[in-house]
Amino acid sequence: MKQHYDIDFVLPWVDGQNAQWLENYQKYAGINDGDSREIRFRNWDLLRYWFRSVETFAPWVHKVHFITSGELPEWLNTDHPQLNWVKHEDYIPEAYLPTFSANTIELNIHRIKGLSDRFVYFNDDLFLISPVEKERFFSKGLPCDLAVMTAKPVSGGIIHMVINDLDILDRQFRKKECVKKNLSKWFSPVYGKGLLNNILLSPWKEFPGFIDPHLANSFLKPTFAEVWETETEALHQTCMRKFRSNNDVNQWLMRYWQLAKGCFAPYNTQKNALNIDITDNNISRIYEAVSEQKHQMICLNDSTDIYDFEHSKKQLQKAFEKILPNKSAFEK
C-alpha cells in the first residue's frame, strides 16, 4: 500500500577547505576541549553523487534540506524546486553560533522552516546505491527502526554521549511499561537474531542500550520539540559547546525517545545496508559493493588508516561514477 504523506531528507555538509570556515574553525579550535580533529571535516568530493543517488534511487522525496555554515559547492543548483539550502543561522539559535559540533546541528533540525513532520536524517558519508521505497523509512506514518536492545556500551567513539542519552531516557521512561505497551514491536520477528537480545534483556529494570546502526535515521519532527521541552537544560548545554564533547547528548536521544514511546514501526534497518570504514585494506571491497550495487545503502566511515588519501578518493569516485554517471537536476 503506497503512502501519501511527505518525507524529506536532511543533509548537513561542511566544506573543510572553505577559507571563511577555516578561519572560524582555527579561531575556536585552540580554545576548546572538544573534538576538533581535522579528519572530522575531510572532504572526499562525493557530494554530487549523494544528490544523484537521491534523484535516481529515491525520486519520491519531497524536499532535500541541505545544511551548511554558509558555504556552497560551486556546482549545486540552488534553484532546484526540491532543494532548500539552510544556513546555520537560518535555524540554529544565535547563542549557539558559530558551531563546529554535529550535535548542535542535529539537535535543532526541527527548527528548519518548511521541514516536513516526517524526515530522514543523513550524514554526508551515507549513500543510496540502489532503488529504495518510502516504506524503507516510514510505515503507516511511523519511523521504521530497529528496536533491539544490547548491553550498555563500554567503548566506542561516542560512548559517553550514548550513556548520557540513556540516562535521560531512564529518567523519563519506565522500561517495563514501555515494552509492555508495545510487545509486538519489541518482540517482532523482523529483528531476526536481535529478537533474542530483547528476550534476554527484558528482565532488566532500565534500558540497557540499543544497537545503533550508523545509517540514515527516520524521525518525527514533533519528537524533537517534545525532547527540547522536557530536557531543555541538557540540550542547551550540549549546544553551547563549539565542538563535540563527551558531556553532550546527541541525535540518538531523539531516536531512543521514539522507541520508548512506541512511535516506530519494527524494521531491520541493517538489512540490505553496509557500514564500512574507509581503509587501505577496504578500498577494493568498497569499490565492489558500490559499483555492483550490492546494497540499498552504504555508510563510508572516514578513518586514519589511509596511506594515500588522493588515491583512495579517486577509487571511491570511480565506483560512484560507474553507477551514477549522469548529472542530476541538482547540478548546474
NORDA-V647114 format. One record per backbone hydrogen bond with DSSP energy under -0.5 kcal/mol. NH is the residue of the N-H (numbers start at 1). CO is the residue of the C=O. E is the energy in kcal/mol with one decimal. If there is no record, write none. Layout:
nh={NH/NH}
co={CO/CO}
e={E/E}
This chain:
nh={8/9/10/11/12/13/16/16/18/22/23/24/25/26/27/28/29/30/31/32/35/36/40/41/42/44/49/50/50/51/52/53/54/55/56/57/58/58/61/62/64/65/65/66/66/67/67/68/76/77/78/80/83/84/85/86/86/87/88/90/91/91/92/96/97/100/102/105/106/107/108/109/111/112/115/119/120/121/122/122/126/127/129/130/132/136/137/138/139/142/144/145/147/148/149/150/159/162/163/164/165/166/167/168/169/170/171/172/173/175/175/178/179/180/181/182/182/183/185/186/187/188/191/192/194/195/196/197/198/199/200/201/202/202/204/208/211/213/215/217/219/221/221/223/224/224/225/226/227/228/229/230/231/235/236/237/238/239/240/241/241/244/248/253/254/255/256/257/258/259/260/261/262/262/263/264/265/267/269/271/273/274/276/276/278/279/280/282/283/286/287/288/289/290/291/292/293/294/296/297/298/299/300/300/301/301/306/309/312/313/314/315/316/317/318/319/320/321/322/323/324/331/332}
co={118/63/120/65/122/67/14/41/15/18/19/20/21/22/23/24/25/26/28/29/244/34/37/38/39/42/46/46/47/47/48/49/50/51/52/53/53/54/58/7/82/9/63/64/84/11/65/86/73/330/76/77/80/64/83/66/84/85/68/87/87/88/88/93/94/242/100/101/102/103/104/106/108/109/112/219/8/217/10/120/123/298/296/296/57/133/134/134/142/139/137/265/145/146/147/209/156/158/159/160/161/162/163/164/165/166/167/168/169/173/205/174/175/176/177/178/179/180/182/182/183/185/188/189/191/192/193/193/194/195/196/197/198/199/201/206/148/211/213/121/119/117/219/220/220/221/221/222/223/224/225/226/227/231/232/233/234/235/236/237/238/35/245/250/251/251/252/253/254/255/256/257/258/259/258/262/143/145/267/268/270/297/274/299/301/277/305/279/279/282/283/284/285/286/287/288/290/289/272/272/127/274/125/298/276/299/304/307/308/309/310/311/312/313/314/315/316/317/318/319/320/328/75}
e={-2.0/-2.7/-2.6/-2.8/-0.8/-2.5/-1.0/-0.6/-1.9/-2.8/-2.1/-2.1/-2.9/-2.8/-1.6/-1.7/-2.6/-0.8/-1.5/-0.8/-2.9/-1.1/-1.5/-2.2/-1.1/-0.6/-1.0/-1.2/-0.7/-1.7/-2.0/-2.3/-1.8/-2.2/-2.3/-3.3/-0.5/-1.8/-1.9/-2.6/-3.2/-2.9/-0.5/-0.8/-2.2/-2.7/-0.7/-2.1/-1.5/-3.4/-1.1/-1.6/-1.8/-3.0/-0.6/-3.0/-0.6/-0.5/-1.3/-2.0/-0.6/-1.4/-2.9/-2.0/-1.8/-2.7/-0.5/-1.7/-2.5/-2.8/-0.9/-1.6/-2.2/-2.3/-1.7/-2.2/-2.7/-3.3/-2.8/-0.6/-1.8/-2.7/-2.4/-1.0/-2.5/-1.8/-2.2/-2.2/-2.6/-2.1/-2.8/-2.4/-0.9/-1.8/-0.6/-1.8/-1.2/-2.3/-2.2/-2.2/-2.6/-2.5/-2.4/-1.7/-2.2/-2.6/-1.3/-1.6/-2.2/-0.7/-0.5/-2.2/-2.6/-2.4/-2.0/-0.9/-0.7/-0.8/-0.9/-2.1/-2.2/-0.8/-1.4/-1.8/-2.1/-1.8/-1.1/-0.7/-1.4/-1.8/-2.7/-2.3/-0.7/-0.5/-1.2/-0.6/-2.7/-0.6/-2.1/-1.8/-3.0/-2.8/-0.5/-1.3/-0.8/-0.8/-1.3/-2.3/-2.5/-2.4/-2.1/-1.9/-3.3/-1.8/-2.8/-2.7/-1.6/-2.3/-1.4/-0.6/-1.2/-0.6/-1.6/-2.0/-0.7/-1.5/-3.4/-2.2/-1.8/-2.0/-2.8/-2.0/-0.7/-0.9/-2.2/-1.6/-2.9/-2.1/-1.5/-1.7/-1.3/-1.9/-0.5/-2.7/-3.4/-1.1/-1.8/-0.8/-1.1/-2.7/-2.6/-2.1/-2.5/-2.5/-2.6/-2.1/-1.4/-2.1/-2.6/-1.3/-2.5/-3.0/-2.8/-0.5/-2.5/-0.8/-1.5/-0.6/-2.3/-2.6/-2.1/-2.0/-2.1/-2.4/-2.3/-1.8/-2.1/-2.4/-1.3/-1.0/-2.3/-1.8/-2.8}
